[in-house]
Amino acid sequence: MNNFTFCTPTKVIFGKDIEKQIGETIKGYGASRVLIHYGGGSVKKTGLFDKVVNSLESAGLTYVELGGVEPNPKLSFIHKGIELCKKENIDFILAVGGGSVADSSKAIGVGLATGNDPWQYASTGTCPEPNEVFPVGVVLTLAAAGSEMSNSDVITNDTITPWVKQGITSETVRPLVAFMNPENTFTVSKFQTGCGIVDIMMHTMERYFLGVGDCDLTERLAEGLLIAVRDAGRVAIANPEDYEARATLMWASSLSHNDLTGCGKPRYFPVHKLEHPISALHDNISHGAGLSVLFPAWAEFVMKYDTMKFAQLANRLWGVEMNFDHPEKTAKDGIKAMRAYFKEIGMPITMSELGLKPEDYEDIINLTTKNGTAKIKSYIDLGKEEIREIYKLAE
């Protein structure tokens, strides 16, 4: 097990009717004037927005609203949010939505705290990690990205051509508090529920693989989370208002990306780095859908470098009988079982289902590798040729 630091400062308030606690809770963090940040307006249709406003007003807090966050939150809109917060003297940002709204809120907070363009802190930016914190809270409406407890903030720079999607990774972007009522996810569509299930699983699997040494406890925690998500996912797809299934997915969303399931292991996230350029160039492709296509293909490509680990997960998660004489067969059957599960919950498993054709690959590969000058760290470095082979395995 590698050395690690584990810190999850986000306070979680979980369960039914927790919206009533929002105002007094964030007032305790010094809030007086709040930006309510949200997406396309579903929070108003469901009545959640009114619950949030009532709680803020009951605590004597004033607010300004900014809706319109899109999937793969855009830098140009984040700039607009920063300027609005300055103009309105905002001292607390409250994200009401899923991962995109949370990430947009975090990025606005980075800009306000540092006085710099948040893009400067992205993975390929020009600045080190931000060292200033602006208070951000999340009222979660989608179990998926885990942004409500993570130190990650993924944004898309739409001010350049081609668009680039990168992450800010810093302890300063962990929210102060997350309000999590599983009932607020009842209206999420089956497709977006499926995307969330995949994203939760991938945040754990990306930590599960890679690295050497004994991490049995961490891996057992990861496997337990994956099993719970597997089963709750089936229930939530069949019955969207099953509270216990939605609660399991919501809590798993947080635990899968707050680093608990990766303690003692390296953090490379190669499949996320393969997917981000796809949804940057093709904004209509959901992140979870891209991952459900790419992860099994990546697994096929690299399983020979860690056969027993892939066989282990096939056995423990997917119930594939362990073939100790030929563990590669167990590993391959596990990947087949993963694809079958993704298909069962309505997720794409091929590039064509994403609407991508072989003639689209080169632009994506060039963006991923910076025209062949960069590689993704994995079991082996993934350059242009390796990525092309992974795409072929996903056809």
C-alpha positions in Angstrom: 0.0 0.0 0.0 1.4 3.4 -1.0 1.6 6.3 1.4 -1.5 8.5 1.2 -3.4 11.4 2.8 -7.1 11.0 3.3 -9.2 14.1 4.0 -12.9 14.5 3.4 -13.9 17.9 4.9 -17.3 18.0 3.2 -20.1 17.9 5.7 -22.9 15.6 4.4 -26.5 16.1 5.4 -28.4 13.1 4.0 -32.0 12.1 3.9 -35.6 13.2 3.5 -36.7 16.8 4.1 -33.1 18.0 4.6 -33.8 21.0 2.4 -35.2 22.7 5.6 -31.6 22.8 7.0 -30.0 24.5 4.1 -30.4 28.1 5.2 -29.2 27.8 8.8 -26.4 25.4 7.8 -24.8 27.7 5.3 -25.4 30.7 7.5 -23.2 29.0 10.0 -20.4 29.2 7.4 -20.8 33.0 7.3 -23.1 33.2 4.3 -25.3 36.3 3.9 -25.8 36.6 0.2 -26.0 33.4 -1.9 -25.7 32.6 -5.5 -28.2 29.8 -6.4 -26.6 28.1 -9.4 -28.5 25.6 -11.4 -29.0 24.0 -14.9 -31.9 23.9 -17.3 -34.7 24.7 -14.9 -35.9 21.2 -13.8 -35.2 22.3 -10.2 -38.0 24.8 -10.6 -40.4 22.3 -12.2 -39.9 19.8 -9.3 -40.4 22.4 -6.6 -36.9 22.0 -5.2 -35.9 25.6 -6.1 -38.8 26.9 -3.9 -37.7 24.7 -1.0 -34.2 26.1 -1.2 -35.4 29.7 -1.4 -37.7 29.2 1.5 -34.9 27.8 3.6 -32.6 30.7 2.7 -35.2 33.3 3.5 -36.2 31.7 6.8 -32.5 32.0 7.8 -32.5 35.7 6.8 -30.3 35.2 3.7 -30.6 37.0 0.4 -29.9 35.4 -2.9 -29.3 35.9 -6.6 -30.0 33.1 -9.1 -28.0 32.0 -12.2 -29.4 29.1 -14.2 -28.4 27.8 -17.5 -25.5 25.5 -16.7 -25.0 23.0 -19.6 -23.5 19.5 -19.5 -19.7 19.7 -19.7 -19.8 23.2 -18.0 -18.5 25.9 -20.3 -15.7 28.3 -19.3 -17.5 31.3 -21.0 -20.5 30.7 -18.7 -18.2 30.4 -15.7 -16.7 33.8 -16.5 -20.3 35.2 -16.5 -20.9 33.7 -13.1 -17.7 35.2 -11.7 -18.7 38.7 -12.9 -22.2 38.3 -11.5 -20.9 37.2 -8.1 -18.5 40.2 -8.0 -21.3 42.6 -9.0 -23.8 41.2 -6.4 -21.3 40.8 -3.5 -22.0 37.1 -3.3 -20.3 35.3 -0.3 -21.5 31.8 -0.8 -22.3 29.7 -3.9 -25.0 27.0 -3.7 -25.1 24.5 -6.5 -28.5 23.0 -7.0 -28.1 20.2 -9.5 -25.8 17.4 -10.6 -22.1 17.2 -11.4 -22.1 19.9 -14.1 -23.7 22.5 -11.8 -21.4 21.5 -9.0 -18.3 21.8 -11.3 -19.5 25.2 -12.6 -19.9 26.4 -9.1 -16.5 25.2 -8.0 -14.9 26.9 -11.0 -16.6 30.2 -10.2 -15.4 29.8 -6.7 -11.8 29.3 -7.9 -12.0 32.5 -10.0 -13.5 34.5 -7.1 -11.0 33.2 -4.5 -7.8 33.6 -6.6 -8.7 36.5 -8.9 -7.4 34.4 -11.8 -9.1 32.7 -14.7 -10.0 29.2 -13.5 -8.7 27.7 -16.7 -5.2 28.5 -15.5 -5.5 25.8 -12.9 -6.8 23.1 -15.3 -4.6 20.0 -15.9 -2.7 21.7 -18.8 -2.8 25.2 -17.2 -0.1 27.6 -16.4 -0.6 27.9 -12.6 -0.1 25.6 -9.7 -3.1 24.4 -7.7 -5.2 27.2 -6.3 -4.5 27.9 -2.7 -7.5 30.0 -1.9 -11.0 28.7 -1.1 -14.4 30.3 -1.8 -17.3 28.7 0.1 -19.4 26.3 -2.1 -22.3 24.0 -1.1 -24.2 21.5 -3.2 -27.9 20.4 -3.2 -27.5 17.2 -5.2 -30.1 16.1 -7.8 -28.1 13.5 -9.7 -26.1 10.6 -8.4 -23.2 10.4 -10.8 -20.1 12.6 -10.8 -19.4 12.6 -7.1 -18.4 16.3 -7.4 -20.3 17.0 -4.2 -17.4 15.5 -2.2 -14.5 15.3 -4.6 -11.3 17.4 -5.1 -12.0 17.4 -8.9 -13.6 20.0 -11.0 -13.9 19.3 -14.8 -14.7 22.2 -17.2 -14.7 22.7 -20.9 -12.9 25.6 -22.5 -15.3 26.8 -25.2 -13.3 30.0 -25.8 -10.7 28.1 -28.0 -10.9 25.9 -31.0 -11.1 23.0 -30.7 -12.8 22.9 -27.3 -10.8 21.3 -24.6 -12.1 19.5 -21.5 -9.8 19.4 -18.5 -9.9 19.1 -14.7 -8.8 21.2 -11.8 -7.6 18.8 -9.1 -7.1 20.5 -5.7 -8.3 20.2 -2.1 -9.6 23.7 -2.4 -12.5 22.7 -4.6 -14.1 20.2 -2.2 -17.5 21.7 -1.2 -18.0 22.7 2.4 -21.4 20.9 2.6 -23.5 18.6 0.5 -27.3 18.3 1.0 -28.4 14.9 -0.3 -32.0 13.9 -0.5 -32.5 10.8 -2.7 -36.0 11.9 -3.4 -34.5 14.7 -5.5 -33.3 12.1 -8.0 -36.7 10.4 -8.6 -37.3 12.4 -11.7 -34.0 11.6 -13.4 -34.5 9.9 -16.7 -33.5 6.2 -17.2 -30.8 7.2 -19.6 -29.3 9.8 -17.2 -29.7 7.3 -14.3 -27.7 4.8 -16.4 -25.0 7.4 -17.1 -24.7 8.1 -13.4 -24.4 4.4 -12.6 -21.6 4.1 -15.1 -19.8 7.2 -13.8 -20.0 6.0 -10.2 -18.6 2.6 -11.2 -15.8 4.1 -13.3 -14.7 6.5 -10.5 -14.1 3.3 -8.4 -12.7 1.1 -11.1 -10.3 3.7 -12.3 -8.8 3.6 -8.8 -9.1 -0.2 -8.5 -6.7 -1.0 -11.4 -3.1 0.1 -11.8 -0.5 0.2 -9.1 1.3 -2.7 -7.4 1.4 -4.0 -3.8 -1.2 -5.2 -1.3 -4.3 -3.0 -1.1 -6.7 -5.7 -0.1 -8.8 -3.5 2.3 -9.1 -0.7 -0.2 -10.0 -3.1 -2.9 -12.6 -4.9 -0.8 -14.2 -1.5 0.0 -14.3 -0.8 -3.7 -15.8 -4.2 -4.6 -18.5 -3.7 -1.9 -19.4 -0.4 -3.4 -19.5 -1.7 -6.9 -21.7 -4.7 -5.9 -24.2 -2.3 -4.2 -24.3 0.0 -7.2 -24.7 -2.9 -9.6 -27.8 -4.1 -7.7 -29.3 -0.7 -6.8 -28.8 0.3 -10.4 -31.0 -2.4 -11.7 -33.7 -1.5 -9.2 -33.6 2.2 -9.9 -33.8 1.7 -13.6 -36.9 -0.6 -13.1 -38.5 1.6 -10.4 -37.2 5.2 -10.5 -38.9 6.1 -7.2 -37.4 3.3 -5.1 -36.0 5.3 -2.2 -33.4 2.8 -1.0 -32.0 2.2 -4.5 -31.7 5.9 -5.1 -30.2 6.4 -1.7 -27.6 3.7 -2.4 -26.6 5.4 -5.7 -26.5 8.8 -4.2 -24.2 7.8 -1.3 -22.1 5.7 -3.6 -21.7 8.7 -5.9 -19.9 10.5 -3.1 -17.9 7.6 -1.8 -16.7 6.6 -5.2 -15.0 10.0 -5.8 -14.0 11.3 -2.3 -10.9 9.0 -2.5 -12.0 6.4 0.0 -11.9 3.6 -2.6 -8.4 4.6 -3.8 -6.5 4.9 -0.5 -3.0 3.5 -1.0 -3.3 3.4 -4.8 -2.1 5.7 -7.6 -4.6 7.9 -9.4 -4.2 8.0 -13.1 -7.8 7.8 -14.6 -6.7 6.9 -18.1 -10.2 6.1 -19.3 -11.5 9.5 -18.2 -8.7 11.1 -20.1 -9.7 9.1 -23.1 -13.3 10.2 -22.8 -12.9 13.9 -22.1 -11.8 14.8 -25.6 -14.7 12.9 -27.0 -17.3 14.9 -25.1 -15.3 18.1 -25.7 -15.5 17.7 -29.5 -19.0 16.1 -29.4 -20.9 18.0 -26.8 -24.0 15.9 -27.3 -22.3 12.8 -25.9 -22.9 12.2 -22.2 -19.8 11.6 -20.1 -21.2 8.3 -18.7 -22.2 7.1 -22.1 -18.6 7.7 -23.4 -17.2 5.8 -20.4 -19.5 2.8 -20.9 -18.1 2.4 -24.4 -14.4 3.1 -23.6 -13.8 1.3 -20.3 -14.5 -2.3 -21.5 -12.4 -1.6 -24.6 -9.5 -0.2 -22.5 -9.8 -3.2 -20.2 -9.5 -5.6 -23.2 -6.4 -3.7 -24.4 -4.5 -3.7 -21.1 -5.8 -6.8 -19.2 -2.7 -8.8 -20.2 -0.6 -6.5 -18.0 -2.7 -7.2 -14.9 -4.6 -10.4 -15.7 -5.2 -11.5 -12.1 -6.6 -8.2 -11.0 -9.1 -8.2 -13.9 -9.9 -11.8 -13.2 -10.4 -11.0 -9.5 -13.0 -8.3 -10.2 -14.7 -10.5 -12.8 -15.1 -13.1 -10.0 -16.0 -10.9 -7.1 -18.3 -8.4 -9.0 -19.7 -10.2 -12.0 -19.8 -13.7 -10.5 -17.5 -15.3 -13.1 -16.0 -18.6 -11.9 -12.3 -18.2 -11.4 -10.2 -20.3 -13.8 -6.9 -20.5 -12.0 -5.3 -22.3 -14.9 -6.4 -19.7 -17.4 -7.2 -16.5 -15.5 -7.2 -14.6 -18.8 -10.4 -16.4 -19.7 -12.0 -15.2 -16.4 -10.8 -11.7 -17.1 -12.3 -11.7 -20.6 -15.6 -13.1 -19.4 -15.7 -10.4 -16.8 -15.3 -7.7 -19.4 -18.2 -9.4 -21.4 -20.3 -9.4 -18.2 -19.6 -5.7 -17.8 -20.7 -4.9 -21.3 -23.8 -7.0 -20.8 -24.7 -5.0 -17.6 -24.2 -1.7 -19.3 -26.4 -2.8 -22.1 -29.0 -4.0 -19.6 -29.3 -0.6 -18.0 -29.6 1.1 -21.4 -26.0 2.3 -21.9 -24.2 2.3 -25.3 -21.3 -0.2 -25.6 -20.0 0.7 -29.1 -18.6 3.8 -30.8 -21.3 3.7 -33.4 -24.0 3.9 -30.6 -22.3 7.2 -29.6 -22.7 8.4 -33.2 -19.0 8.1 -33.9 -17.6 6.7 -37.1 -14.0 5.7 -37.9 -13.4 8.9 -39.8 -14.1 10.8 -36.6 -11.3 9.1 -34.7 -8.3 11.1 -35.9 -9.5 14.5 -34.6 -10.3 13.0 -31.3 -6.9 11.2 -31.1 -5.1 14.4 -32.1 -6.8 16.3 -29.3 -6.2 13.5 -26.8 -2.5 13.3 -27.6 -1.9 17.0 -28.4 -1.2 16.0 -32.0 1.0 13.1 -31.0 3.2 15.0 -28.5 1.6 13.6 -25.3 0.6 10.2 -24.0 -1.9 9.0 -21.4 -0.3 7.1 -18.4 -1.8 3.6 -18.0 -0.3 0.1 -17.7 1.6 1.2 -20.8 1.7 4.8 -22.1 -1.2 5.3 -24.5 -0.2 7.2 -27.6 -1.9 7.6 -31.0 -1.6 4.0 -32.1 -2.7 2.5 -28.7 -5.7 4.8 -28.6 -6.6 3.8 -32.1 -6.5 0.2 -31.1 -8.8 0.8 -28.1 -11.3 2.6 -30.4 -11.3 -0.5 -32.7 -12.0 -2.7 -29.7 -15.0 -0.4 -29.0 -16.5 -0.8 -32.4 
